[in-house]
Amino acid sequence: MILIFLTYINDIYEVFPLNGTSNLKILQNYALSKINADRLSVGLNPVSISDNKAAQHHAIEIQQSELLSHWSKKGLKPYMLYSLHNGTGYVQQNIGQISYVNTDDTMKGITSHSFCTSDSKLYCEPLDPFDAIDKLENSMMYNDFLCCHDGHKNNILDKLHTNVSIGIAFNEYYFVLVQNFENNYLKYNLSNEDDEFLLEAKMLDPKKNLQLSHISFYFDNPPNPGEYEENKNKLNYSMGNLGLIVSKPLDFYEQYVQPESYRIIEAENWGIYSDILNILFKLPDDLELNNRMVTMVVYANNKTISPSILDIDDGTSQRQIVPLTSYTIPNKSVPGFE
């Protein structure tokens, strides 16, 4: 979800210089403390800081353009950028900004830093990054319904999240915050030979009472600047089109009912031994993967509940279905994802 929080700062603050890694970590840890205070207030476990660099990469790019978007300039969605930075969990993004409102028609498109430092006799108080973190976290938690139907709040308070990576970038007159919340329950290796995939995995926390449900594959257009231009102003993002679900083999006298919009195939091997997974499957020969981004999402469900596979075909349910990965598979035909 996107949060655009525009405000004037009326008090004078001492500007905290972002001139080193240590200062950035101080701000990230402060943002983490605000997140965990909100989670603690409703009885949730804290999340730990993640070292994935996608959030910081995204924050720096947004700060340079001062245009808040879930898409990167190269057209990458958050889960693609997360995979590109070696992320292996499931990621959901919050982003927000604080900037000066430019109401002058003659200066539209000019960054707040530019018009605050121009010769137009405008005076802007410098932003304080700690105060900016406070305001953005508070707005996401308590002023989120009108803009985003509490999407940011629900992400912060998702009981399934285990980690968060935090991106922060700013100048004197503009501040951006990126929160990439992660589910890290599965340590896995995915190998591929001639479109035959072997998923070898281990559940990191068996106490969570999770059991493999199915594996979904989502398809996106290749990332490019045109994708960014087309989608940069959207207030939310989603996974690509669901094209394939890999599920456990049925008995010989059973078969899956095939939906119209995607296909269900049976795995060749569906080995689940306590917290160890060994899944072998071959993609259909007529499944065209060239010039498409393919993202694999592994889903688990509570062992005490057996939901219908059709209840989760949009990939967003979190009632009893737990997404464990959002891994975008390398593709030799897509520059940057070889």
C-alpha positions in Angstrom: 0.0 0.0 0.0 1.0 3.6 -0.5 0.8 6.3 2.1 1.3 9.9 0.9 1.6 12.1 4.0 2.1 15.7 3.1 2.7 18.3 5.8 4.4 21.6 6.7 6.8 21.5 9.6 6.2 24.6 11.8 8.8 24.0 14.5 12.6 24.3 14.0 14.4 21.0 14.4 18.1 20.1 14.4 18.7 18.1 11.2 20.2 14.7 11.8 22.9 14.2 9.2 22.7 10.9 7.2 26.4 10.8 6.5 27.2 7.2 7.4 26.0 3.7 7.9 25.9 4.0 11.6 23.5 7.0 11.5 21.3 5.1 9.1 21.2 2.1 11.4 20.2 4.4 14.3 17.2 5.6 12.3 16.3 2.1 11.2 16.4 0.9 14.7 14.3 3.8 15.8 11.7 3.0 13.1 11.8 -0.7 14.2 11.1 0.3 17.8 8.0 2.2 16.7 6.7 -0.8 14.7 7.3 -3.2 17.6 5.7 -0.8 20.1 2.5 -0.8 18.0 2.6 -4.6 17.7 3.2 -5.0 21.5 0.1 -2.7 22.1 -2.1 -5.4 20.6 -0.3 -8.4 22.1 1.8 -9.4 19.0 5.3 -10.6 19.0 8.0 -8.2 17.8 9.6 -8.5 14.4 13.3 -8.6 13.9 15.3 -6.4 11.6 16.1 -8.0 8.2 19.4 -7.3 6.4 17.8 -7.5 2.9 18.8 -4.3 1.0 15.8 -4.0 -1.3 14.0 -1.5 1.0 17.0 0.8 1.2 17.6 0.6 -2.5 13.9 1.5 -3.1 14.0 4.4 -0.6 17.1 6.0 -2.2 15.5 5.8 -5.6 12.2 7.4 -4.4 14.1 10.1 -2.6 16.0 11.0 -5.8 12.8 11.4 -7.8 10.5 12.4 -4.9 7.8 10.3 -6.5 6.3 7.7 -4.2 5.7 4.4 -5.9 5.7 0.7 -5.2 7.4 0.2 -8.6 11.1 0.8 -9.1 12.3 2.9 -12.0 13.2 -0.3 -13.9 9.6 -1.5 -13.4 10.2 -4.0 -10.6 7.5 -4.8 -8.1 8.6 -5.0 -4.4 8.8 -8.9 -4.4 10.9 -8.8 -7.5 13.4 -6.3 -6.1 13.4 -8.3 -2.8 14.3 -11.5 -4.7 17.0 -9.6 -6.7 18.5 -8.8 -3.3 18.6 -12.5 -2.3 15.3 -12.4 -0.3 13.8 -15.8 0.1 10.8 -15.1 2.4 7.4 -13.6 1.6 7.4 -9.8 1.5 4.7 -7.1 1.8 5.5 -3.4 1.5 4.4 -0.2 3.2 5.8 3.1 1.9 5.3 6.7 3.0 6.7 10.2 2.5 6.7 13.6 4.1 7.3 16.5 1.9 6.3 20.1 1.3 3.1 20.6 -0.7 3.8 22.4 -4.0 0.7 24.3 -4.9 2.2 26.6 -7.5 1.1 25.5 -11.0 4.2 27.1 -12.5 6.4 24.8 -10.4 4.6 21.5 -10.8 6.9 18.6 -11.2 9.7 20.3 -9.3 11.0 18.5 -6.3 10.3 20.0 -2.8 14.1 20.3 -2.4 14.4 22.3 -5.5 11.6 24.8 -4.8 12.6 25.0 -1.1 16.0 26.1 -2.2 15.0 28.2 -5.2 15.0 32.0 -5.4 11.2 32.2 -5.2 11.4 33.6 -1.6 9.9 30.4 -0.2 11.2 29.3 3.2 10.9 25.7 4.3 11.8 24.5 7.8 14.2 21.5 7.6 12.7 18.1 8.4 13.7 16.2 11.5 14.0 12.4 10.5 13.0 11.1 14.0 9.9 13.3 13.9 9.1 12.1 10.4 9.3 8.5 11.5 6.9 9.2 14.3 4.4 11.0 12.1 4.5 8.3 9.4 4.1 5.4 11.8 1.3 7.2 13.6 -0.5 8.0 10.3 -0.2 4.4 9.1 -1.6 3.1 12.3 -4.3 5.6 13.1 -5.1 7.6 10.0 -5.0 4.9 7.3 -8.6 4.0 6.6 -9.6 6.9 4.3 -6.6 6.5 2.0 -5.9 2.8 2.1 -8.6 0.9 4.0 -6.1 0.2 6.8 -3.8 -1.7 4.5 -0.7 -0.2 6.2 -2.0 -0.8 9.6 -2.9 -4.4 8.9 0.5 -5.0 7.5 2.2 -3.6 10.6 0.0 -5.8 12.8 0.1 -9.0 10.8 0.8 -11.7 13.3 2.5 -13.8 10.7 5.4 -11.4 10.0 8.7 -12.4 11.5 11.0 -9.7 10.1 11.1 -6.2 8.5 13.7 -4.5 6.4 13.5 -0.7 6.6 14.6 1.8 4.0 15.1 5.4 4.9 16.3 8.3 2.6 15.9 12.0 3.0 17.2 15.5 2.5 16.3 18.7 4.4 12.9 18.9 2.8 11.8 15.4 1.8 11.7 12.1 3.8 10.7 8.6 2.6 10.2 5.5 4.6 10.0 1.9 3.2 8.9 -1.0 5.3 9.3 -4.5 3.8 7.6 -6.9 6.1 8.7 -10.5 5.7 7.5 -14.0 6.6 10.6 -16.2 7.1 9.4 -19.7 8.0 11.1 -21.8 5.2 14.8 -22.4 4.4 14.9 -23.8 0.9 16.8 -24.6 -2.2 15.1 -24.6 -5.6 16.9 -26.3 -8.4 15.7 -26.5 -12.1 16.8 -28.7 -14.9 14.8 -28.8 -18.2 11.8 -27.2 -16.4 11.8 -30.0 -13.8 12.0 -28.3 -10.3 13.1 -29.8 -7.1 12.2 -27.9 -3.9 14.1 -29.0 -0.9 13.2 -27.2 2.3 13.1 -27.1 6.0 10.5 -25.4 8.2 12.4 -23.0 10.5 9.8 -23.0 13.3 7.9 -26.3 13.5 6.1 -25.0 16.6 4.0 -22.8 14.2 1.9 -25.8 13.4 2.2 -25.2 9.6 1.9 -27.8 6.9 2.6 -27.3 3.2 -0.6 -26.6 1.3 0.4 -25.9 -2.3 2.8 -23.9 -4.6 1.5 -21.1 -6.8 3.2 -19.5 -9.8 2.4 -16.0 -10.8 3.3 -14.4 -14.1 4.2 -10.7 -14.7 5.4 -8.7 -17.7 9.1 -8.2 -17.8 10.2 -5.2 -15.8 11.0 -2.1 -17.8 10.7 1.7 -17.6 7.4 1.5 -19.4 5.9 -0.7 -16.6 7.1 2.0 -14.1 5.5 4.8 -16.1 2.2 2.9 -16.4 2.0 1.9 -12.8 3.9 4.5 -10.8 0.9 6.4 -9.5 -1.1 3.3 -8.3 -1.9 3.2 -4.6 -1.3 -0.6 -4.3 0.2 -3.5 -6.1 -0.5 -7.2 -6.3 1.1 -10.4 -7.4 0.9 -11.1 -11.2 -1.6 -13.4 -12.8 -2.0 -16.7 -11.2 -1.1 -19.2 -13.9 -0.3 -22.5 -12.2 -0.7 -24.4 -8.9 1.3 -27.4 -7.9 -0.4 -29.6 -5.4 0.0 -33.0 -3.8 -0.8 -36.1 -5.9 -4.3 -37.5 -5.6 -5.4 -41.1 -5.4 -5.6 -42.7 -8.8 -9.4 -42.4 -8.9 -9.4 -38.7 -8.1 -8.6 -35.6 -10.1 -8.5 -31.9 -9.5 -11.3 -29.7 -11.0 -9.5 -27.3 -13.3 -10.5 -23.6 -12.9 -10.8 -21.4 -16.0 -8.1 -18.9 -15.2 -5.2 -21.2 -14.1 -4.1 -24.8 -14.0 -3.6 -27.3 -11.2 -1.0 -30.0 -11.6 0.1 -32.8 -9.4 3.7 -33.0 -8.1 5.7 -36.0 -9.1 6.9 -36.3 -5.5 5.3 -34.7 -2.4 7.6 -35.7 0.4 6.8 -34.2 3.8 8.7 -35.6 6.8 8.1 -33.7 10.0 9.6 -30.3 9.2 11.5 -31.4 6.0 10.0 -31.0 2.5 11.0 -32.6 -0.7 8.8 -31.7 -3.6 9.5 -32.6 -7.3 7.4 -31.3 -10.1 7.7 -30.6 -13.8 6.2 -27.6 -15.5 3.8 -28.3 -18.4 5.5 -28.3 -21.8 3.0 -25.8 -23.2 3.6 -23.3 -20.3 5.3 -20.4 -21.9 7.9 -18.8 -19.6 10.1 -16.8 -21.9 9.7 -13.0 -21.6 7.7 -13.4 -18.4 8.6 -13.0 -14.8 7.7 -16.0 -12.8 7.2 -15.7 -9.0 6.9 -18.8 -6.8 4.8 -18.6 -3.6 4.8 -21.5 -1.3 1.7 -21.7 0.9 1.1 -23.5 4.2 -2.0 -24.0 6.3 -2.7 -24.7 9.9 -2.5 -28.5 10.4 -5.9 -28.5 12.1 -7.7 -26.9 9.2 -8.1 -28.1 5.6 -9.2 -25.1 3.5 -10.3 -25.4 -0.1 -7.6 -24.7 -2.6 -10.0 -22.4 -4.4 -10.3 -20.2 -1.3 -6.9 -18.8 -1.8 -6.6 -18.4 -5.6 -5.9 -14.7 -5.3 -2.8 -15.4 -3.1 -3.8 -12.8 -0.5 -5.6 -14.7 2.2 -4.1 -14.7 5.6 -6.8 -16.3 7.7 -5.4 -19.8 7.9 -3.2 -19.8 4.8 0.4 -18.6 5.4 2.5 -17.5 2.4 6.1 -18.7 3.0 7.9 -17.3 0.0 7.7 -14.7 -2.8 10.6 -15.8 -4.9 11.0 -14.4 -8.4 12.8 -17.1 -10.4 15.8 -16.0 -12.5 15.0 -15.8 -16.2 17.8 -15.7 -18.9 15.5 -13.8 -21.3 15.0 -10.9 -18.8 18.0 -8.5 -18.4 19.0 -8.2 -14.8 17.3 -11.5 -13.8 19.6 -14.0 -15.5 
